[in-house]
């Protein structure tokens, strides 16, 4: 199968943080994000996404799953540092322990998938030690002249987003330390405002990076730099800002920010309607070509702005302390959605492998598949592999992460981040 532009959500952590009630609804959002990414890859493989109907233009924008997952990561991983900066926790998270748990959360399952795809589909390139190092080390996005085309070989293309996620994991302790230093002194309200100012600067710098790269370098260099953390820091930063607002509301219940968060939480239907409207807007020629062609400058910038806004509109109502249960929150936190959220990392990892395996099994030309047949096969095969991955690899790795707390410098016992 020829390589094509791939998107995909890295697994997002979920932290149960004292003072900010854990919400199972975020599991449901993660499950939805995983399935919309699966859908866009099925559509692009089948060729239906090149149609001229509104439905298929919406499918083309299901790459919004990447901003959704990055925003969730910013929200949930930054929370412990927010608590420390605002005085809700006695100390900052221990960096060695944080990195140890992050590594065990993503690497074991990813290694199995990467090795499976490389051996099954691309063994001709596996005689090189460097190929193994870059793919198992998630540094493939930094190879300026790779042996594959596009964002990765078929079966592994979406892994670029996991490599970007890993770079955020590594950068977060440094970013959090700088923001905490900026926020020192004053009351809770002053510290929270300074955290938001600092995060705002990060988001602005990310947008400036986008402008400089898109308009300042050639097409191939721009495509290469598109995978780097600065391009996506605006999405991570949006989630970090939500984390600050959530903790600020808990610490200052009489402050206007608390009323704001209560209003947002009480109006999930309004915000999800806004997200749907923005998705339809970006599916018009404002953000999507009429036919399968390169994005214009305006369409590219529209996606840069609108996709993160869609992610925030979906996540914000579920990010803050709950006002009252509602039907949407109940649906997202239902047992089925929670289960799909738990295995969503496996859905992300395996769906492209399943698509490639079906392609090679049927020997059909690219873009000639029936969408619904390929979608059904991909969902069924991916759910099986994701479930096996969760119970045979991910859960044991999580238990190892808990056991490993005695081997790595850490703070008081905390719930495992997912």
Secondary structure, 3 states (H helix, E strand, C coil): CCCCCCCCCCCCCCCCECCECCCCHHHHHHHHHHHHHHHHHHHHHHCHHHCCCHHHHHHHCHHHHHHHHHHHHHHHHHHHHHHHHCCCCCCCCCHHHHHHHHHHHHHHHHHHHHHHHHHHHCHHHCCCHHHHHHHHCCCHHHCCCCCCCCCCCCCCCCHHHHHHHHHHHHHHHHHHHHHHHHHCCCCHHHHHHHHHHHHHHHHHHHHHHHHHHHHHCCHHHHHHHCCCHHHHHHHHHHHHHHHHHHHHHHHCCCCHHHHHHHHHHCCHHHHHHHHHHHHHHHCCCCCCCCCCCCCCHHHHHHHHHHHHHHHHHHHHHHHCCCCCCCHHHHHHCCHHHHHHHHCHHHHHHHHHHHHHHHHHHHCCCCCCCCHHHHHHHHHHHHHHHHHHHHHHHHHHHHHHHHHHHHCCCCCCCCCCCC
